[in-house]
Amino acid sequence: MLVSTDKKWDYALGMIKVDGLEPSPEFKKLIEKESRGEMTTYIHIQIF
């Protein structure tokens, strides 16, 4: 079963928040771009 990109990021962000952390606004913008298909996870890795 395939999981949508949005659901994958929701899960990942939830795991981060469980640790009491909050992703930066810049990282959230990159997630939004990937969800809209404007960039890929590979580009995320190159940026960070």
mmCIF file of the N, C-alpha and C atoms, coordinates in Angstrom:
data_MODEL
# 
_entry.id   MODEL 
# 
loop_
_atom_site.group_PDB 
_atom_site.id 
_atom_site.type_symbol 
_atom_site.label_atom_id 
_atom_site.label_alt_id 
_atom_site.label_comp_id 
_atom_site.label_asym_id 
_atom_site.label_entity_id 
_atom_site.label_seq_id 
_atom_site.pdbx_PDB_ins_code 
_atom_site.Cartn_x 
_atom_site.Cartn_y 
_atom_site.Cartn_z 
_atom_site.occupancy 
_atom_site.B_iso_or_equiv 
_atom_site.pdbx_formal_charge 
_atom_site.auth_seq_id 
_atom_site.auth_comp_id 
_atom_site.auth_asym_id 
_atom_site.auth_atom_id 
_atom_site.pdbx_PDB_model_num 
ATOM 1   N N  . MET A 1 1  ? 0.840  -1.182 0.000  1.00 0.00 ? 1  MET A N  1 
ATOM 2   C CA . MET A 1 1  ? 0.000  0.000  0.000  1.00 0.00 ? 1  MET A CA 1 
ATOM 3   C C  . MET A 1 1  ? 0.886  1.247  0.000  1.00 0.00 ? 1  MET A C  1 
ATOM 4   N N  . LEU A 1 2  ? 0.628  2.154  -0.923 1.00 0.00 ? 2  LEU A N  1 
ATOM 5   C CA . LEU A 1 2  ? 1.396  3.384  -1.008 1.00 0.00 ? 2  LEU A CA 1 
ATOM 6   C C  . LEU A 1 2  ? 0.799  4.443  -0.077 1.00 0.00 ? 2  LEU A C  1 
ATOM 7   N N  . VAL A 1 3  ? 1.667  5.246  0.490  1.00 0.00 ? 3  VAL A N  1 
ATOM 8   C CA . VAL A 1 3  ? 1.243  6.309  1.392  1.00 0.00 ? 3  VAL A CA 1 
ATOM 9   C C  . VAL A 1 3  ? 1.536  7.641  0.711  1.00 0.00 ? 3  VAL A C  1 
ATOM 10  N N  . SER A 1 4  ? 0.610  8.572  0.813  1.00 0.00 ? 4  SER A N  1 
ATOM 11  C CA . SER A 1 4  ? 0.813  9.871  0.164  1.00 0.00 ? 4  SER A CA 1 
ATOM 12  C C  . SER A 1 4  ? 1.946  10.643 0.830  1.00 0.00 ? 4  SER A C  1 
ATOM 13  N N  . THR A 1 5  ? 2.509  11.567 0.078  1.00 0.00 ? 5  THR A N  1 
ATOM 14  C CA . THR A 1 5  ? 3.601  12.400 0.595  1.00 0.00 ? 5  THR A CA 1 
ATOM 15  C C  . THR A 1 5  ? 3.143  13.177 1.824  1.00 0.00 ? 5  THR A C  1 
ATOM 16  N N  . ASP A 1 6  ? 1.922  13.692 1.783  1.00 0.00 ? 6  ASP A N  1 
ATOM 17  C CA . ASP A 1 6  ? 1.407  14.451 2.923  1.00 0.00 ? 6  ASP A CA 1 
ATOM 18  C C  . ASP A 1 6  ? 1.372  13.595 4.190  1.00 0.00 ? 6  ASP A C  1 
ATOM 19  N N  . LYS A 1 7  ? 0.903  12.370 4.066  1.00 0.00 ? 7  LYS A N  1 
ATOM 20  C CA . LYS A 1 7  ? 0.818  11.482 5.229  1.00 0.00 ? 7  LYS A CA 1 
ATOM 21  C C  . LYS A 1 7  ? 2.206  11.133 5.759  1.00 0.00 ? 7  LYS A C  1 
ATOM 22  N N  . LYS A 1 8  ? 3.160  10.954 4.841  1.00 0.00 ? 8  LYS A N  1 
ATOM 23  C CA . LYS A 1 8  ? 4.531  10.651 5.266  1.00 0.00 ? 8  LYS A CA 1 
ATOM 24  C C  . LYS A 1 8  ? 5.098  11.803 6.080  1.00 0.00 ? 8  LYS A C  1 
ATOM 25  N N  . TRP A 1 9  ? 4.904  13.033 5.593  1.00 0.00 ? 9  TRP A N  1 
ATOM 26  C CA . TRP A 1 9  ? 5.428  14.193 6.318  1.00 0.00 ? 9  TRP A CA 1 
ATOM 27  C C  . TRP A 1 9  ? 4.688  14.414 7.625  1.00 0.00 ? 9  TRP A C  1 
ATOM 28  N N  . ASP A 1 10 ? 3.377  14.171 7.646  1.00 0.00 ? 10 ASP A N  1 
ATOM 29  C CA . ASP A 1 10 ? 2.617  14.290 8.903  1.00 0.00 ? 10 ASP A CA 1 
ATOM 30  C C  . ASP A 1 10 ? 3.194  13.349 9.949  1.00 0.00 ? 10 ASP A C  1 
ATOM 31  N N  . TYR A 1 11 ? 3.492  12.121 9.541  1.00 0.00 ? 11 TYR A N  1 
ATOM 32  C CA . TYR A 1 11 ? 4.069  11.144 10.460 1.00 0.00 ? 11 TYR A CA 1 
ATOM 33  C C  . TYR A 1 11 ? 5.448  11.602 10.938 1.00 0.00 ? 11 TYR A C  1 
ATOM 34  N N  . ALA A 1 12 ? 6.290  12.039 10.002 1.00 0.00 ? 12 ALA A N  1 
ATOM 35  C CA . ALA A 1 12 ? 7.647  12.475 10.354 1.00 0.00 ? 12 ALA A CA 1 
ATOM 36  C C  . ALA A 1 12 ? 7.620  13.676 11.289 1.00 0.00 ? 12 ALA A C  1 
ATOM 37  N N  . LEU A 1 13 ? 6.773  14.652 11.002 1.00 0.00 ? 13 LEU A N  1 
ATOM 38  C CA . LEU A 1 13 ? 6.675  15.827 11.869 1.00 0.00 ? 13 LEU A CA 1 
ATOM 39  C C  . LEU A 1 13 ? 6.125  15.462 13.239 1.00 0.00 ? 13 LEU A C  1 
ATOM 40  N N  . GLY A 1 14 ? 5.210  14.513 13.271 1.00 0.00 ? 14 GLY A N  1 
ATOM 41  C CA . GLY A 1 14 ? 4.687  14.036 14.551 1.00 0.00 ? 14 GLY A CA 1 
ATOM 42  C C  . GLY A 1 14 ? 5.785  13.402 15.396 1.00 0.00 ? 14 GLY A C  1 
ATOM 43  N N  . MET A 1 15 ? 6.662  12.642 14.753 1.00 0.00 ? 15 MET A N  1 
ATOM 44  C CA . MET A 1 15 ? 7.777  12.017 15.483 1.00 0.00 ? 15 MET A CA 1 
ATOM 45  C C  . MET A 1 15 ? 8.716  13.079 16.047 1.00 0.00 ? 15 MET A C  1 
ATOM 46  N N  . ILE A 1 16 ? 8.939  14.136 15.292 1.00 0.00 ? 16 ILE A N  1 
ATOM 47  C CA . ILE A 1 16 ? 9.796  15.226 15.770 1.00 0.00 ? 16 ILE A CA 1 
ATOM 48  C C  . ILE A 1 16 ? 9.158  15.905 16.981 1.00 0.00 ? 16 ILE A C  1 
ATOM 49  N N  . LYS A 1 17 ? 7.847  16.155 16.896 1.00 0.00 ? 17 LYS A N  1 
ATOM 50  C CA . LYS A 1 17 ? 7.150  16.866 17.968 1.00 0.00 ? 17 LYS A CA 1 
ATOM 51  C C  . LYS A 1 17 ? 7.058  16.030 19.243 1.00 0.00 ? 17 LYS A C  1 
ATOM 52  N N  . VAL A 1 18 ? 7.049  14.707 19.103 1.00 0.00 ? 18 VAL A N  1 
ATOM 53  C CA . VAL A 1 18 ? 7.031  13.832 20.284 1.00 0.00 ? 18 VAL A CA 1 
ATOM 54  C C  . VAL A 1 18 ? 8.280  14.077 21.131 1.00 0.00 ? 18 VAL A C  1 
ATOM 55  N N  . ASP A 1 19 ? 9.377  14.409 20.461 1.00 0.00 ? 19 ASP A N  1 
ATOM 56  C CA . ASP A 1 19 ? 10.633 14.692 21.166 1.00 0.00 ? 19 ASP A CA 1 
ATOM 57  C C  . ASP A 1 19 ? 10.675 16.110 21.724 1.00 0.00 ? 19 ASP A C  1 
ATOM 58  N N  . GLY A 1 20 ? 9.575  16.853 21.562 1.00 0.00 ? 20 GLY A N  1 
ATOM 59  C CA . GLY A 1 20 ? 9.526  18.207 22.079 1.00 0.00 ? 20 GLY A CA 1 
ATOM 60  C C  . GLY A 1 20 ? 10.194 19.234 21.189 1.00 0.00 ? 20 GLY A C  1 
ATOM 61  N N  . LEU A 1 21 ? 10.433 18.878 19.929 1.00 0.00 ? 21 LEU A N  1 
ATOM 62  C CA . LEU A 1 21 ? 11.092 19.780 18.994 1.00 0.00 ? 21 LEU A CA 1 
ATOM 63  C C  . LEU A 1 21 ? 10.078 20.335 18.012 1.00 0.00 ? 21 LEU A C  1 
ATOM 64  N N  . GLU A 1 22 ? 10.450 21.388 17.324 1.00 0.00 ? 22 GLU A N  1 
ATOM 65  C CA . GLU A 1 22 ? 9.599  21.990 16.302 1.00 0.00 ? 22 GLU A CA 1 
ATOM 66  C C  . GLU A 1 22 ? 10.458 22.262 15.069 1.00 0.00 ? 22 GLU A C  1 
ATOM 67  N N  . PRO A 1 23 ? 10.021 21.805 13.883 1.00 0.00 ? 23 PRO A N  1 
ATOM 68  C CA . PRO A 1 23 ? 10.799 22.073 12.676 1.00 0.00 ? 23 PRO A CA 1 
ATOM 69  C C  . PRO A 1 23 ? 10.818 23.574 12.373 1.00 0.00 ? 23 PRO A C  1 
ATOM 70  N N  . SER A 1 24 ? 11.890 24.021 11.744 1.00 0.00 ? 24 SER A N  1 
ATOM 71  C CA . SER A 1 24 ? 12.025 25.441 11.423 1.00 0.00 ? 24 SER A CA 1 
ATOM 72  C C  . SER A 1 24 ? 11.011 25.838 10.346 1.00 0.00 ? 24 SER A C  1 
ATOM 73  N N  . PRO A 1 25 ? 10.671 27.132 10.292 1.00 0.00 ? 25 PRO A N  1 
ATOM 74  C CA . PRO A 1 25 ? 9.760  27.603 9.239  1.00 0.00 ? 25 PRO A CA 1 
ATOM 75  C C  . PRO A 1 25 ? 10.301 27.314 7.833  1.00 0.00 ? 25 PRO A C  1 
ATOM 76  N N  . GLU A 1 26 ? 11.619 27.394 7.665  1.00 0.00 ? 26 GLU A N  1 
ATOM 77  C CA . GLU A 1 26 ? 12.215 27.110 6.357  1.00 0.00 ? 26 GLU A CA 1 
ATOM 78  C C  . GLU A 1 26 ? 11.986 25.656 5.955  1.00 0.00 ? 26 GLU A C  1 
ATOM 79  N N  . PHE A 1 27 ? 12.150 24.748 6.924  1.00 0.00 ? 27 PHE A N  1 
ATOM 80  C CA . PHE A 1 27 ? 11.949 23.332 6.639  1.00 0.00 ? 27 PHE A CA 1 
ATOM 81  C C  . PHE A 1 27 ? 10.477 23.057 6.307  1.00 0.00 ? 27 PHE A C  1 
ATOM 82  N N  . LYS A 1 28 ? 9.573  23.718 7.014  1.00 0.00 ? 28 LYS A N  1 
ATOM 83  C CA . LYS A 1 28 ? 8.146  23.550 6.734  1.00 0.00 ? 28 LYS A CA 1 
ATOM 84  C C  . LYS A 1 28 ? 7.813  24.013 5.315  1.00 0.00 ? 28 LYS A C  1 
ATOM 85  N N  . LYS A 1 29 ? 8.454  25.104 4.857  1.00 0.00 ? 29 LYS A N  1 
ATOM 86  C CA . LYS A 1 29 ? 8.227  25.580 3.493  1.00 0.00 ? 29 LYS A CA 1 
ATOM 87  C C  . LYS A 1 29 ? 8.702  24.555 2.470  1.00 0.00 ? 29 LYS A C  1 
ATOM 88  N N  . LEU A 1 30 ? 9.842  23.911 2.746  1.00 0.00 ? 30 LEU A N  1 
ATOM 89  C CA . LEU A 1 30 ? 10.345 22.877 1.846  1.00 0.00 ? 30 LEU A CA 1 
ATOM 90  C C  . LEU A 1 30 ? 9.387  21.684 1.794  1.00 0.00 ? 30 LEU A C  1 
ATOM 91  N N  . ILE A 1 31 ? 8.823  21.326 2.926  1.00 0.00 ? 31 ILE A N  1 
ATOM 92  C CA . ILE A 1 31 ? 7.851  20.226 2.966  1.00 0.00 ? 31 ILE A CA 1 
ATOM 93  C C  . ILE A 1 31 ? 6.636  20.578 2.113  1.00 0.00 ? 31 ILE A C  1 
ATOM 94  N N  . GLU A 1 32 ? 6.152  21.810 2.232  1.00 0.00 ? 32 GLU A N  1 
ATOM 95  C CA . GLU A 1 32 ? 5.011  22.243 1.434  1.00 0.00 ? 32 GLU A CA 1 
ATOM 96  C C  . GLU A 1 32 ? 5.320  22.165 -0.057 1.00 0.00 ? 32 GLU A C  1 
ATOM 97  N N  . LYS A 1 33 ? 6.531  22.586 -0.450 1.00 0.00 ? 33 LYS A N  1 
ATOM 98  C CA . LYS A 1 33 ? 6.927  22.523 -1.859 1.00 0.00 ? 33 LYS A CA 1 
ATOM 99  C C  . LYS A 1 33 ? 6.957  21.085 -2.354 1.00 0.00 ? 33 LYS A C  1 
ATOM 100 N N  . GLU A 1 34 ? 7.466  20.178 -1.529 1.00 0.00 ? 34 GLU A N  1 
ATOM 101 C CA . GLU A 1 34 ? 7.500  18.776 -1.947 1.00 0.00 ? 34 GLU A CA 1 
ATOM 102 C C  . GLU A 1 34 ? 6.088  18.227 -2.072 1.00 0.00 ? 34 GLU A C  1 
ATOM 103 N N  . SER A 1 35 ? 5.214  18.586 -1.157 1.00 0.00 ? 35 SER A N  1 
ATOM 104 C CA . SER A 1 35 ? 3.830  18.108 -1.200 1.00 0.00 ? 35 SER A CA 1 
ATOM 105 C C  . SER A 1 35 ? 3.113  18.567 -2.470 1.00 0.00 ? 35 SER A C  1 
ATOM 106 N N  . ARG A 1 36 ? 3.473  19.760 -2.953 1.00 0.00 ? 36 ARG A N  1 
ATOM 107 C CA . ARG A 1 36 ? 2.870  20.279 -4.184 1.00 0.00 ? 36 ARG A CA 1 
ATOM 108 C C  . ARG A 1 36 ? 3.575  19.765 -5.436 1.00 0.00 ? 36 ARG A C  1 
ATOM 109 N N  . GLY A 1 37 ? 4.674  19.018 -5.264 1.00 0.00 ? 37 GLY A N  1 
ATOM 110 C CA . GLY A 1 37 ? 5.405  18.466 -6.403 1.00 0.00 ? 37 GLY A CA 1 
ATOM 111 C C  . GLY A 1 37 ? 6.414  19.421 -7.006 1.00 0.00 ? 37 GLY A C  1 
ATOM 112 N N  . GLU A 1 38 ? 6.744  20.494 -6.292 1.00 0.00 ? 38 GLU A N  1 
ATOM 113 C CA . GLU A 1 38 ? 7.684  21.488 -6.813 1.00 0.00 ? 38 GLU A CA 1 
ATOM 114 C C  . GLU A 1 38 ? 9.139  21.105 -6.565 1.00 0.00 ? 38 GLU A C  1 
ATOM 115 N N  . MET A 1 39 ? 9.377  20.153 -5.702 1.00 0.00 ? 39 MET A N  1 
ATOM 116 C CA . MET A 1 39 ? 10.736 19.672 -5.435 1.00 0.00 ? 39 MET A CA 1 
ATOM 117 C C  . MET A 1 39 ? 10.651 18.259 -4.879 1.00 0.00 ? 39 MET A C  1 
ATOM 118 N N  . THR A 1 40 ? 11.799 17.605 -4.724 1.00 0.00 ? 40 THR A N  1 
ATOM 119 C CA . THR A 1 40 ? 11.828 16.229 -4.224 1.00 0.00 ? 40 THR A CA 1 
ATOM 120 C C  . THR A 1 40 ? 12.612 16.146 -2.925 1.00 0.00 ? 40 THR A C  1 
ATOM 121 N N  . THR A 1 41 ? 12.493 15.019 -2.237 1.00 0.00 ? 41 THR A N  1 
ATOM 122 C CA . THR A 1 41 ? 13.260 14.793 -1.014 1.00 0.00 ? 41 THR A CA 1 
ATOM 123 C C  . THR A 1 41 ? 14.746 14.863 -1.295 1.00 0.00 ? 41 THR A C  1 
ATOM 124 N N  . TYR A 1 42 ? 15.151 14.433 -2.482 1.00 0.00 ? 42 TYR A N  1 
ATOM 125 C CA . TYR A 1 42 ? 16.576 14.489 -2.853 1.00 0.00 ? 42 TYR A CA 1 
ATOM 126 C C  . TYR A 1 42 ? 17.084 15.926 -2.777 1.00 0.00 ? 42 TYR A C  1 
ATOM 127 N N  . ILE A 1 43 ? 16.288 16.871 -3.209 1.00 0.00 ? 43 ILE A N  1 
ATOM 128 C CA . ILE A 1 43 ? 16.688 18.282 -3.145 1.00 0.00 ? 43 ILE A CA 1 
ATOM 129 C C  . ILE A 1 43 ? 16.766 18.730 -1.684 1.00 0.00 ? 43 ILE A C  1 
ATOM 130 N N  . HIS A 1 44 ? 15.865 18.276 -0.819 1.00 0.00 ? 44 HIS A N  1 
ATOM 131 C CA . HIS A 1 44 ? 15.924 18.590 0.613  1.00 0.00 ? 44 HIS A CA 1 
ATOM 132 C C  . HIS A 1 44 ? 17.284 18.219 1.171  1.00 0.00 ? 44 HIS A C  1 
ATOM 133 N N  . ILE A 1 45 ? 17.753 17.028 0.837  1.00 0.00 ? 45 ILE A N  1 
ATOM 134 C CA . ILE A 1 45 ? 19.015 16.525 1.361  1.00 0.00 ? 45 ILE A CA 1 
ATOM 135 C C  . ILE A 1 45 ? 20.167 17.421 0.891  1.00 0.00 ? 45 ILE A C  1 
ATOM 136 N N  . GLN A 1 46 ? 20.133 17.863 -0.350 1.00 0.00 ? 46 GLN A N  1 
ATOM 137 C CA . GLN A 1 46 ? 21.175 18.732 -0.865 1.00 0.00 ? 46 GLN A CA 1 
ATOM 138 C C  . GLN A 1 46 ? 21.171 20.097 -0.182 1.00 0.00 ? 46 GLN A C  1 
ATOM 139 N N  . ILE A 1 47 ? 19.998 20.599 0.182  1.00 0.00 ? 47 ILE A N  1 
ATOM 140 C CA . ILE A 1 47 ? 19.892 21.914 0.813  1.00 0.00 ? 47 ILE A CA 1 
ATOM 141 C C  . ILE A 1 47 ? 20.416 21.868 2.232  1.00 0.00 ? 47 ILE A C  1 
ATOM 142 N N  . PHE A 1 48 ? 20.079 20.808 2.969  1.00 0.00 ? 48 PHE A N  1 
ATOM 143 C CA . PHE A 1 48 ? 20.511 20.719 4.366  1.00 0.00 ? 48 PHE A CA 1 
ATOM 144 C C  . PHE A 1 48 ? 21.726 19.883 4.417  1.00 0.00 ? 48 PHE A C  1 
# 
